[in-house]
Amino acid sequence: MKNDKRWRLHISALFLVAVVALFSFLLLDYHSLPITKVGRNTSFAFIAVVGFATVANFGILYMHAATPPHPKFLLLPSRKFSIRAHAIGGGFESILAVAAWFTGSASLAVAAGLFAILLHVPATYYQSQGTFGMKGINVPGYYFVATVHAYCAIRLIQTGGHEIVWLERTYIALMTYSYFRIYYYIFLKLKVFLGSQYTVSFLMSGATLMPLLFGGPGVIFAVAIMGLYLVFYKIFYAPSPSEWNDLFEEKERFSLLDGNLRKQWLALNVTSDANDTADDLARKAFDQLDTDKSGTLSREEVEKLLETWGASERLQDSFFYHYGDRTSIGFGAFVSTFWLGDRTIDVAVKSTTTDLHEQATIVFEHLDIDKSGFLEAPEIEMLLLEWGMDLYEARRYMKKFAGEDAKISLEEFETQLKPIWRFGYKAISQNQLAK
C-alpha cells in the first residue's frame, strides 16, 4: 500500500513536469517577443541580479568544496552520487556559461547545457522529494525550477549554442539555487523568519529570478504550478489529514510532533526547573505518564499521547512498525520514538576534541538514550525522519546498516555512519563555542 502511494506521488510529479514544460514552451517560444539571437542582455536588471549571483557563486562553490553535505545525502550510494552530481554539474555549468557569455563561444555554451541536462537537472529531480522546508511548497518549486532549467538547456543545445538568449535563460534558472543560498545566509545572520527560513529563502529566490525569465507573469506562473501540484497530490496521492498537514510543516528538525501541543501538555502536566536537561525533562514526562509506576507505558497510553502531541503520519507509521506488537514500552523506546522535540544534538562537553574516535563516541552516547551500548534501528530512523527524509527511504538506510539484529554498535556507528557523527559533533562543537 505504501509503495503504491509512492508511485502515485511520482505520477503527480510527472504530470506537473509535463505542465511546466508545456507552459515554458508557450511563454518562452510560442508567445515570446522578438529576441536578439546573438546580442547579450545588458539591461540593468539582468546585469545587477545575475552579476551579483555570479560573484556570490564563488563563495558558494567554495562552500560546496569545503563543507560536507548533510549526512542524509551521504549514507546510500545513490544519494551520495546524486549530491555530487548536483554540485559538480552546477559548478561546471556556471563556469562554462559565464565564459561562453563573455567570449561568445558556442561550444562552451553547448557544454554548459550538457552539464545541466546530464548532471544538475537529474540530480535535482532525484532530490526534490527529500527537500527541507515545507514540502507542499518546496517540492513543486524544485520540480518547476528543474523543468524550466532543463527546457532552456535543451533549447540551448538545439540551437548549437548560437542563440545567446537560451544561454542566459539557462543560467538564470541555475542562479535560482544560488539566490536561495544567498537569502538563506542573510536570514540566518539576521535571525529572521525563524522556523521557516528554508521555505522563505526558496520563495524569495524564485520571486527574484522568475520575472527575468518570464516577465511579469513569472511569479504568477510559479505560484500556479505550486497550486496545481497540491491539486495533483490530492487526486493521485489521496493523503490523510495528517499527511496533508505534514506538507506545510518546515522540515529541518523537530518536524515529527506539533511543538505547541507538546509544550502545552508539558506546561500542564510536568513541573520543571531551569537546571533540567532534556533527559531530566523526558524522565519527568515519562513518570507522569506512567500512572501505575510499572516502569512502562501501556499501548493505550502511547496511542493517546501520540494523538495529544499531534504526531505526524511518518512518526506514527515508524512507531507502530517497530513497536506495534508490544503491549507496553519502556523509557528508552519512549524517548527514541516520540520524545523528539528536544532530541537536539546539544550534549555538553568540557572541551572540543580532534580525536575522531572520541567525537564518534560522544555522539553515540548522546543518541544511546537507554545506555544499552547499542543504537536501536528506531533511534537512527527517527533521527533521519527529523531531517525530512520520508519513511520509505529511512527504512532503506536501516536495512543497509542495522543488520538482522536491528542494532548498531559503537564500532559500526564509527565506521559505517561517519556522516551522522561528523555532522552531530560539528553541531556540538558549534554549540560549545557559542556559550
Buried (B, 14 or more C-beta within 10 A) or exposed (E): EEEEBBEBBEBBBEBBBEBBBEBBBEBBEEEEEEBEEEEBBEEEEBEEBBEBBBEBBEEBBEEBEEEBBBBBBBBBEEBBEBBBBBBBBBBBBBBBBBBBBEEBBBEBBBBBBBBBBBBBBBBBBBBBBBBBBBBBBBBBBBBBBBBBBBBBBBBBBEBEBBBBBBBBBBBBBBBBBBBBBBBBBEBEEEEEBEEBBBBBBBBBBBBBBBBBBBEEBBBEBBBBBBEBBBEBBEEBBEBEEBBBBBBEBBBBBBBBBBBEBBEEBBEEEBEEEEEBEBBEBBBBBBEEBBEEEEEBBBBEBBBEBBEBBBBBBBBBBBBBBBBEEBEBBBBBBBBBBBBBBBBBBEBEBEEBBEEEEEBBBBBBEBBBBBEEEBBBBBBBBBBBBBBBBBBBBBBBBBEEBBEEEBBBBBEBBBEBBBBBBBBBBBBBBEBBEEE
